[in-house]
Amino acid sequence: MTAETVGADEATVLADLTGMLRVLLEEYGLEDADITMATKFHDDLELESIDLVTLSGQLREHYGDRINFAAFVADKELEEIIALTVGELVVFVVEALR
């Protein structure tokens, strides 16, 4: 774990996550999409479940094993996963790194 990830705050995590998402969205020509805490993965970014699996791997690679995306979504209903926002994931990452 790097020093930068130990004290990660929401702004830092949002910036990291935005970078990861831009790479992912490049495949769809959406790398210029506006990404904020309120951005929804499904409705706004049009990400499919396979994209979230890819993102999960990137998060774990960047932040280490304390970021378990599968556990994060495991107890959510399908509607909650579909409505998932970038902000919800940012808060999860920040809390997991504390």
Secondary structure, DSSP 8 states (H G I E B T S, - for coil): --HHHHT--HHHHHHHHHHHHHHHHHTTT-TT----TT-BTTTTT---HHHHHHHHHHHHHHH-TT--HHHHHHTS-HHHHHT-BHHHHHHHHHHHH-
